[in-house]
Amino acid sequence: MKYLAMIYGNQEKWDSFPADAWPEAIAEQEAFNRKYRESGELLGAYGLADVVNARLVRREEGVPVVTDGPYLETKEYMASFYLLDCESQERAEQIVADMPFAAEDPVELWPVLHESAADV
């Protein structure tokens, strides 16, 4: 079954990390990504742009309307997400608990119930 793991944050949080800590944090994350890609359980890992780049797109009377986002006005926003393919929810939880960022903040885990765009 597939699972979506989401890391939340905000620019203030990212700015609070000492600049010299980033190379080690990135190396730890890349080691995590490599480990689970090789096991076949990590299908993709995606870091999102800062919130100022988010856009809301809707259609009004057949015409696209684009405004600044994000949809929710919150302190934190989804900063990155991971798509896992695991044999069980327990295995997905083990993998997510192994994420370097899980030592700092919780990571949200959701089962993916429908996959209509598979093999695209």
Secondary structure as UniProt FT lines:
FT   STRAND          2..9
FT   HELIX           11..16
FT   HELIX           19..21
FT   HELIX           22..38
FT   TURN            39..40
FT   STRAND          42..47
FT   HELIX           51..53
FT   STRAND          55..60
FT   TURN            61..62
FT   STRAND          63..68
FT   STRAND          77..85
FT   HELIX           89..97
FT   HELIX           100..103
FT   STRAND          108..111
FT   TURN            116..119
//
